[in-house]
Amino acid sequence: MMPEIIPVLGILGLSYLSLSLFALAKFGHFKDVFNRPPAQWQSRLLTLFAWLLLIFSLSACANNQGWAYGSILFMGVISLAAMLVILTLSYSPRHLPIGIVTGSVLTGGLILSAGI
């Protein structure tokens, strides 16, 4: 059974946002993007929100496909999202905040339209 594309794109957006926040929680990536080190509270807050988004993404996969196929879908989507974050950080780290804002707006729309 082929998953519908709208929920999968919403899950991809959640995974991208989560991994982007994980990257920004690290000293080197934060400094590459904002030219200053993160404060300790910023790093902890970014990590907390990243974990919450990652858990929400996994639960959306499980609700969409069931735990058996949802976990497989989650691994594929998280791999694609990781590649997108890696490419963004490698070639234009200053565009990561633009990707986060754009991704959150598009993901919110996709999730609301899919009813996840």
Buried (B, 14 or more C-beta within 10 A) or exposed (E): EEBEEBBBBBBBBBBBBBBBBBBBBBEEBBEBBBEEEBEEEBBEBBBEBBEEBBEBBBBBBBEBBEEEBBBEBBEBBBEBBBEBBEEBBEEEBEEBEEBBEEBBEBBEBBBEEBEB
